[in-house]
Amino acid sequence: MLVGAAAWGSTGTAAHFAPPGATASSIGAARIAVGGLGLLIVAVSTSANRRATVRLLTRAGVPSAGGGGGQPPGPAGGRMAGLQAGSWRTVLVLAAAAVAGYQVCFFTAVRATGVAIGTVVAIGSAPGWAGLLTLLTGGPRPGGRWALATVAAVAGCVVLVTGGRASGVSPAGVALALAAGLCYAVYAVAAGRMITAGSAESAVMGLIFGGAAVLLAPVLAVSDTSWLLSFRGLAIVGYLGVVTTVVAYLLYGRGLRTVPVPTATTLGLAEPAVAALLGLIVLHEKLSGAAIAGLALIGLALASMAARPAASRGEGVGQPAPPG
């Protein structure tokens, strides 16, 4: 899980080195075309994976006697197991649309306002979005710690927008990063609930990202893809598709079966930490005091969400977050 989260943190920096002419939308679409195809191949690579994929599409998504990974459904899984097949497919389509939306919003945000700020705002806002979505969809009620963390994250974004313009902080870029955080939360909640319900992570990830690849195909078709014909273009897309998508999501999805949610959230902090460090060290991004203060507030919000006491672990049921 730590390796997967660290790989996500390198996404924005890798995209920065794409050849001239590569737009944010075409980079995101190309990444998901490669990564979605790879995850879909994994989802049908073995007979067990194929059965899990067909079960997810045609039934309630979980075996009647326990989960697809040998575990019984948890509290969130029990709710999801009661859905009809059509409802499961609706959840999959919604999650795929969120993955597609994340690519466009995230890559545009990091181009507009920088890798460090764009990534930290996207990831920093996601726990707040996820808690709200979980509450609205009948999940466990978030506690006071979630509310405080959400307030801190919002305050950090406000400081970034109002006080960080001197260092090139783009309000539009921050808004796009917030939209990316919402998309991230949608597919994180959906994928987390399906996995904790007992569905195989390979089937869940393969269907969600394969669907996202289909949704983004028109974007790739109407974009100028000549940059993909260069060695650097192929290397960037290969890295984004294989390392930061296929490998990272399979590692993180596998970890969700055995790692408690608070621990998973803590390990997920590697993504914004790696992104911020790469932005400052590799890309030499400059931040004003106000921008640093805003990032610090968002960092405190993330740390607060990760440091839930054991007694409140129920707050996170159903929302382990495969980010990125």
C-alpha positions as CSV (number, residue, x, y, z in Angstrom):
1,M,0.0,0.0,0.0
2,L,2.9,2.4,0.8
3,V,4.6,1.7,-2.5
4,G,1.3,2.2,-4.4
5,A,0.5,5.5,-2.6
6,A,4.1,6.7,-3.3
7,A,3.7,5.9,-7.0
8,W,0.5,8.0,-7.1
9,G,2.5,10.9,-5.6
10,S,4.8,10.9,-8.7
11,T,1.9,11.3,-11.2
12,G,1.9,15.1,-11.4
13,T,5.7,15.3,-11.7
14,A,5.8,12.7,-14.4
15,A,3.1,14.5,-16.4
16,H,5.1,17.7,-16.1
17,F,7.8,16.2,-18.4
18,A,5.3,15.2,-21.1
19,P,6.3,16.5,-24.6
20,P,5.1,19.9,-25.8
21,G,1.6,19.7,-27.2
22,A,0.4,17.2,-24.6
23,T,-2.7,18.6,-23.1
24,A,-3.9,17.8,-19.5
25,S,-7.0,15.9,-20.9
26,S,-5.0,13.9,-23.4
27,I,-2.4,12.9,-20.7
28,G,-5.2,11.7,-18.4
29,A,-7.0,9.9,-21.2
30,A,-3.9,8.2,-22.4
31,R,-3.0,7.2,-18.8
32,I,-6.4,5.5,-18.3
33,A,-6.4,3.9,-21.7
34,V,-3.2,2.1,-20.8
35,G,-4.0,1.6,-17.1
36,G,-7.6,0.7,-17.7
37,L,-6.7,-1.9,-20.3
38,G,-4.1,-3.4,-18.1
39,L,-6.4,-3.7,-15.1
40,L,-9.2,-5.1,-17.3
41,I,-6.7,-7.8,-18.6
42,V,-5.8,-8.7,-15.0
43,A,-9.6,-8.9,-14.2
44,V,-10.1,-11.6,-16.8
45,S,-6.6,-13.2,-16.7
46,T,-7.6,-16.3,-14.6
47,S,-10.8,-18.3,-14.3
48,A,-11.2,-17.1,-10.7
49,N,-10.9,-13.5,-11.7
50,R,-13.3,-14.0,-14.6
51,R,-15.9,-15.6,-12.3
52,A,-15.5,-12.6,-9.8
53,T,-15.9,-10.2,-12.7
54,V,-19.0,-11.9,-14.0
55,R,-20.5,-12.1,-10.5
56,L,-20.0,-8.4,-10.0
57,L,-21.8,-7.6,-13.2
58,T,-24.7,-10.1,-12.9
59,R,-25.5,-10.6,-9.2
60,A,-25.2,-8.8,-5.9
61,G,-21.5,-8.9,-6.3
62,V,-20.6,-11.1,-3.4
63,P,-20.8,-14.9,-2.9
64,S,-23.5,-15.9,-0.5
65,A,-21.1,-17.5,1.9
66,G,-18.4,-14.9,2.4
67,G,-16.3,-12.5,0.3
68,G,-14.5,-13.1,-2.9
69,G,-11.2,-12.8,-0.9
70,G,-12.3,-15.5,1.6
71,Q,-13.7,-12.9,4.0
72,P,-17.3,-12.3,5.0
73,P,-18.8,-9.0,4.1
74,G,-18.4,-6.3,6.6
75,P,-21.0,-3.7,7.7
76,A,-20.7,-1.7,4.5
77,G,-20.6,-4.9,2.5
78,G,-23.8,-6.1,4.0
79,R,-25.6,-3.0,2.7
80,M,-24.0,-3.4,-0.7
81,A,-24.7,-7.1,-0.9
82,G,-28.4,-6.3,-0.8
83,L,-28.3,-4.4,-4.0
84,Q,-29.7,-5.8,-7.2
85,A,-27.4,-6.5,-10.1
86,G,-28.6,-3.4,-12.0
87,S,-27.8,-1.2,-8.9
88,W,-24.3,-2.7,-8.8
89,R,-23.8,-1.8,-12.4
90,T,-25.0,1.7,-11.7
91,V,-22.4,2.1,-9.0
92,L,-19.7,0.8,-11.3
93,V,-20.7,3.3,-14.0
94,L,-20.7,6.1,-11.5
95,A,-17.3,5.1,-10.2
96,A,-15.9,4.9,-13.7
97,A,-17.2,8.3,-14.5
98,A,-15.6,9.7,-11.4
99,V,-12.2,8.1,-12.4
100,A,-12.5,9.8,-15.8
101,G,-13.4,13.1,-14.3
102,Y,-10.5,12.9,-11.9
103,Q,-8.0,12.6,-14.7
104,V,-9.2,15.7,-16.5
105,C,-9.6,17.8,-13.3
106,F,-6.3,16.7,-11.6
107,F,-4.0,17.1,-14.6
108,T,-5.5,20.4,-15.4
109,A,-5.2,21.6,-11.8
110,V,-1.5,20.7,-11.4
111,R,-0.7,22.5,-14.7
112,A,-2.6,25.6,-13.5
113,T,-1.4,25.8,-9.9
114,G,1.6,23.4,-9.5
115,V,2.2,19.8,-8.6
116,A,2.6,20.4,-4.8
117,I,-0.5,22.5,-4.3
118,G,-2.7,20.7,-6.9
119,T,-2.0,17.3,-5.4
120,V,-2.3,18.3,-1.7
121,V,-5.6,20.1,-2.3
122,A,-7.1,17.2,-4.2
123,I,-6.0,14.7,-1.6
124,G,-6.6,17.0,1.4
125,S,-10.2,17.7,0.4
126,A,-11.1,14.0,-0.4
127,P,-11.6,12.8,3.2
128,G,-14.2,15.6,3.7
129,W,-15.9,14.7,0.5
130,A,-15.8,11.0,1.4
131,G,-17.3,11.5,4.8
132,L,-20.1,13.6,3.3
133,L,-20.8,11.0,0.6
134,T,-20.8,8.2,3.1
135,L,-23.3,10.0,5.3
136,L,-25.6,10.8,2.3
137,T,-25.5,7.2,1.1
138,G,-26.5,5.7,4.4
139,G,-23.0,4.8,5.7
140,P,-21.7,5.4,9.2
141,R,-22.1,8.9,10.6
142,P,-18.8,10.8,10.6
143,G,-17.7,11.9,14.0
144,G,-16.4,15.2,15.4
145,R,-12.8,14.5,14.3
146,W,-14.0,14.3,10.7
147,A,-15.8,17.6,11.1
148,L,-12.7,19.3,12.5
149,A,-10.4,17.8,9.8
150,T,-12.8,19.0,7.1
151,V,-12.9,22.5,8.6
152,A,-9.1,22.6,8.6
153,A,-8.9,21.4,5.0
154,V,-11.4,24.1,3.9
155,A,-9.5,26.7,5.8
156,G,-6.3,25.6,4.2
157,C,-7.8,25.9,0.7
158,V,-9.1,29.4,1.6
159,V,-5.7,30.5,2.7
160,L,-4.2,29.1,-0.5
161,V,-6.6,31.0,-2.7
162,T,-6.6,34.3,-0.9
163,G,-3.0,34.5,0.2
164,G,-1.0,32.4,-2.2
165,R,-1.5,34.4,-5.4
166,A,2.0,36.0,-4.9
167,S,3.5,32.6,-5.5
168,G,1.4,31.8,-8.5
169,V,-1.5,29.9,-6.8
170,S,-4.4,29.8,-9.3
171,P,-7.9,30.0,-7.8
172,A,-9.2,28.1,-10.9
173,G,-6.5,25.5,-10.3
174,V,-7.5,25.1,-6.7
175,A,-11.2,24.8,-7.7
176,L,-10.2,22.0,-10.2
177,A,-8.2,20.3,-7.5
178,L,-11.3,20.4,-5.2
179,A,-13.3,18.9,-8.1
180,A,-10.7,16.2,-8.4
181,G,-11.0,15.5,-4.7
182,L,-14.7,15.0,-5.1
183,C,-14.2,12.6,-8.0
184,Y,-11.6,10.8,-6.0
185,A,-14.0,10.4,-3.0
186,V,-16.8,9.1,-5.3
187,Y,-14.8,6.2,-6.7
188,A,-12.9,5.6,-3.4
189,V,-16.2,5.1,-1.5
190,A,-17.7,3.0,-4.3
191,A,-14.6,0.8,-4.7
192,G,-14.0,0.5,-1.0
193,R,-17.6,-0.7,-0.3
194,M,-17.4,-3.3,-3.1
195,I,-14.1,-4.6,-1.9
196,T,-15.2,-4.8,1.7
197,A,-18.4,-6.5,0.5
198,G,-16.3,-9.3,-0.7
199,S,-15.7,-8.5,-4.4
200,A,-12.3,-9.3,-5.7
201,E,-10.1,-6.2,-6.0
202,S,-9.0,-7.2,-9.5
203,A,-12.6,-7.3,-10.7
204,V,-13.5,-4.0,-9.0
205,M,-10.5,-2.1,-10.3
206,G,-10.6,-3.7,-13.7
207,L,-14.3,-2.8,-14.3
208,I,-14.0,0.7,-12.9
209,F,-10.9,1.6,-14.8
210,G,-11.8,-0.3,-17.9
211,G,-15.1,1.7,-17.9
212,A,-13.2,4.9,-17.4
213,A,-11.0,4.1,-20.4
214,V,-14.1,3.7,-22.6
215,L,-15.5,7.1,-21.3
216,L,-12.3,8.9,-22.0
217,A,-11.8,7.3,-25.5
218,P,-13.6,10.2,-27.3
219,V,-11.4,12.7,-25.4
220,L,-8.3,10.9,-26.8
221,A,-9.9,10.6,-30.2
222,V,-10.4,14.4,-30.6
223,S,-7.1,15.4,-29.0
224,D,-3.7,15.9,-30.7
225,T,-1.9,12.7,-29.9
226,S,1.2,13.3,-32.0
227,W,3.2,13.7,-28.8
228,L,2.5,10.0,-28.1
229,L,4.7,9.1,-31.1
230,S,7.9,10.3,-29.4
231,F,10.0,8.2,-27.1
232,R,9.4,10.6,-24.2
233,G,5.7,10.6,-24.8
234,L,5.5,6.8,-24.8
235,A,7.7,6.6,-21.7
236,I,5.6,9.0,-19.8
237,V,2.3,7.3,-20.7
238,G,3.8,3.9,-20.0
239,Y,4.9,5.0,-16.6
240,L,1.6,6.6,-15.8
241,G,-0.4,3.7,-17.1
242,V,1.6,0.8,-15.8
243,V,3.3,2.0,-12.6
244,T,0.9,4.7,-11.2
245,T,-2.3,2.9,-12.3
246,V,-2.0,-0.9,-12.8
247,V,0.6,-1.7,-10.2
248,A,-0.3,1.0,-7.7
249,Y,-4.1,0.2,-7.7
250,L,-3.6,-3.6,-7.5
251,L,-1.2,-3.2,-4.6
252,Y,-3.5,-0.8,-2.7
253,G,-6.6,-2.8,-3.5
254,R,-5.0,-6.0,-2.2
255,G,-3.9,-4.2,1.0
256,L,-7.5,-3.1,1.7
257,R,-8.4,-6.7,2.5
258,T,-6.1,-7.0,5.5
259,V,-5.0,-3.5,6.5
260,P,-7.4,-1.6,8.9
261,V,-8.9,1.6,7.5
262,P,-7.0,4.0,9.9
263,T,-3.7,2.4,8.8
264,A,-4.7,2.5,5.2
265,T,-5.4,6.2,5.5
266,T,-2.0,6.8,7.2
267,L,-0.2,5.0,4.4
268,G,-2.2,7.0,1.8
269,L,-0.5,10.1,3.1
270,A,2.6,9.1,1.2
271,E,0.9,10.4,-2.0
272,P,0.6,14.1,-1.1
273,A,3.9,14.0,0.8
274,V,5.8,12.5,-2.2
275,A,4.0,14.9,-4.6
276,A,4.9,18.0,-2.5
277,L,8.5,16.9,-2.2
278,L,8.9,16.2,-5.9
279,G,7.2,19.5,-6.7
280,L,9.6,21.5,-4.5
281,I,12.8,19.6,-5.1
282,V,12.6,18.3,-8.7
283,L,10.4,21.0,-10.3
284,H,11.7,23.8,-8.1
285,E,8.3,25.2,-7.4
286,K,8.3,28.3,-5.2
287,L,5.8,28.8,-2.4
288,S,5.0,31.9,-0.4
289,G,4.5,31.9,3.4
290,A,0.7,32.0,2.9
291,A,0.9,29.0,0.5
292,I,3.0,27.0,3.0
293,A,0.5,27.9,5.7
294,G,-2.4,26.7,3.6
295,L,-0.6,23.4,2.8
296,A,0.2,23.0,6.5
297,L,-3.5,23.3,7.4
298,I,-4.4,20.7,4.8
299,G,-1.6,18.5,6.1
300,L,-3.0,18.8,9.7
301,A,-6.4,17.8,8.4
302,L,-5.0,14.7,6.7
303,A,-3.0,13.8,9.9
304,S,-6.1,14.2,12.0
305,M,-8.1,11.9,9.8
306,A,-5.4,9.3,9.9
307,A,-5.0,9.4,13.7
308,R,-8.5,8.3,14.6
309,P,-8.5,6.4,17.9
310,A,-9.3,2.7,17.8
311,A,-12.8,3.3,19.3
312,S,-13.9,5.3,16.3
313,R,-12.7,3.0,13.6
314,G,-16.3,2.4,12.7
315,E,-16.4,5.9,11.2
316,G,-14.3,4.8,8.3
317,V,-16.1,1.6,7.4
318,G,-16.8,1.5,3.7
319,Q,-14.5,4.3,2.8
320,P,-11.0,3.0,2.5
321,A,-9.6,5.2,-0.2
322,P,-7.7,4.1,-3.2
323,P,-6.5,7.6,-4.2
324,G,-4.5,9.0,-7.1
